[in-house]
Amino acid sequence: MKKQLLIAGAMTLVAGSAMAGSNLAWDDCLGGGGVADRTVACTNSGSGAVYVTLNPSQSYQNVGAIDVYIDIAPAVTIGSWWNTVPATTRWGSSITVPASGSCPAWWAAAPNGGMTFQQTGVPVKSSSNTMRYRVTTVVAAGEEQPMDPGTEYFLGALS
């Protein structure tokens, strides 16, 4: 038996505005060979990472933080496989460096780098079959970074 996953992401920038160029991909950024769809066997083996990227529709001069929400809704009822307590079981870490280097981390040029936080999955109240994961990355005050159209920026990943 195989599970097919539907992953929907909603992202916001502290600066606000629409983000028409946001992407989710498995195992790397789309520009680095990541794939948008993946089917996995119903076992507890294997691994993978969901990468979140953005190609902004306009320039942002001072991005200081991003907040990514990923809703995961399997085609079947959520079972213990999706349990995130303790945090080391599933989706227990956040990747801070892209695998291929094809999409730069938006915070890469910040002198002190970015600090990433990950909230473990929590059930979405309106649906008993959806888990929500959150990844937030911030830079120190005064180290805000620009983001420009035409570049696929790495925002974070769950692994």
KAMO-V108021 format. One record per residue. N is the residue number from 1. RES is the residue in one letter. SS is DSSP state (h for helix, s for strand, l for the rest). BURIAL is + if it has 16 or more other ideal C-beta (glycine too) atoms within 10 Angstrom, else -. D_FIRST is the distance of its C-alpha to the first C-alpha in Angstrom with 1 decimal. Layout:
n = [N;N]
res = [RES;RES]
ss = [SS;SS]
burial = [BURIAL;BURIAL]
d_first = [D_FIRST;D_FIRST]
//
This chain:
n = [1;2;3;4;5;6;7;8;9;10;11;12;13;14;15;16;17;18;19;20;21;22;23;24;25;26;27;28;29;30;31;32;33;34;35;36;37;38;39;40;41;42;43;44;45;46;47;48;49;50;51;52;53;54;55;56;57;58;59;60;61;62;63;64;65;66;67;68;69;70;71;72;73;74;75;76;77;78;79;80;81;82;83;84;85;86;87;88;89;90;91;92;93;94;95;96;97;98;99;100;101;102;103;104;105;106;107;108;109;110;111;112;113;114;115;116;117;118;119;120;121;122;123;124;125;126;127;128;129;130;131;132;133;134;135;136;137;138;139;140;141;142;143;144;145;146;147;148;149;150;151;152;153;154;155;156;157;158;159]
res = [M;K;K;Q;L;L;I;A;G;A;M;T;L;V;A;G;S;A;M;A;G;S;N;L;A;W;D;D;C;L;G;G;G;G;V;A;D;R;T;V;A;C;T;N;S;G;S;G;A;V;Y;V;T;L;N;P;S;Q;S;Y;Q;N;V;G;A;I;D;V;Y;I;D;I;A;P;A;V;T;I;G;S;W;W;N;T;V;P;A;T;T;R;W;G;S;S;I;T;V;P;A;S;G;S;C;P;A;W;W;A;A;A;P;N;G;G;M;T;F;Q;Q;T;G;V;P;V;K;S;S;S;N;T;M;R;Y;R;V;T;T;V;V;A;A;G;E;E;Q;P;M;D;P;G;T;E;Y;F;L;G;A;L;S]
ss = [l;s;s;s;s;s;s;s;s;s;s;s;s;l;l;l;l;l;l;l;l;s;s;s;s;s;l;l;l;h;h;h;l;l;s;l;l;l;s;s;s;l;l;l;l;l;l;l;l;s;s;s;s;s;l;l;l;l;l;s;s;s;s;l;s;s;s;s;s;s;s;s;s;s;l;l;l;l;l;h;h;h;l;l;l;l;l;l;l;l;l;l;l;s;s;l;l;l;l;l;l;l;l;l;s;l;l;l;l;l;l;l;l;l;s;s;s;s;s;s;s;s;s;l;l;l;l;l;l;l;s;s;s;s;s;s;s;s;l;l;l;l;l;l;s;s;s;l;l;l;l;l;s;s;s;s;s;s;l]
burial = [-;-;-;-;-;-;+;-;+;-;+;-;+;-;+;-;-;-;+;-;-;+;+;+;+;+;+;+;+;+;+;+;-;+;-;-;-;-;-;-;-;-;-;-;-;-;-;-;+;+;+;+;+;+;+;+;-;-;-;+;-;-;+;+;+;+;+;+;+;+;+;+;-;+;-;-;-;+;-;-;-;+;-;+;-;-;-;-;-;+;+;-;-;+;+;-;-;+;+;-;-;+;+;+;+;+;+;-;-;+;-;-;+;+;-;+;-;+;-;+;+;-;-;-;-;-;-;-;-;+;+;+;+;+;+;+;+;+;+;-;-;-;+;+;+;-;+;-;-;-;-;+;+;+;+;+;+;+;-]
d_first = [0.0;3.8;6.9;10.0;13.2;16.6;19.4;22.9;25.9;29.4;32.2;35.8;38.7;41.6;43.7;41.9;41.3;38.4;36.0;34.9;33.6;30.9;27.7;24.4;22.8;20.4;22.3;25.7;27.9;27.4;30.8;29.7;26.6;24.0;21.3;20.8;17.1;14.2;10.4;9.1;6.5;6.1;9.3;12.9;14.1;15.3;17.5;18.6;21.3;21.9;25.4;27.6;30.6;33.4;35.9;38.5;40.3;43.6;45.3;45.1;47.9;47.2;43.5;43.6;40.1;36.7;34.3;30.7;28.3;24.6;22.6;18.8;17.0;13.2;11.9;11.2;13.9;15.0;14.6;16.3;14.3;16.6;19.6;22.4;25.0;26.3;26.2;25.1;21.6;19.8;21.8;24.8;27.0;28.4;29.1;32.7;33.1;31.1;29.6;31.4;34.5;34.2;34.3;36.9;36.4;38.7;40.5;41.1;44.8;45.5;47.8;45.8;42.4;39.8;38.7;35.0;33.8;30.3;29.6;26.5;24.1;25.5;24.2;25.6;28.0;27.5;23.7;21.8;18.6;20.1;21.3;24.3;25.2;28.7;30.3;34.1;36.3;40.1;43.1;46.5;49.1;51.1;48.3;46.6;45.3;45.4;42.5;43.3;41.6;40.4;38.6;35.0;35.4;32.8;32.6;30.2;26.6;24.1;22.6]
//
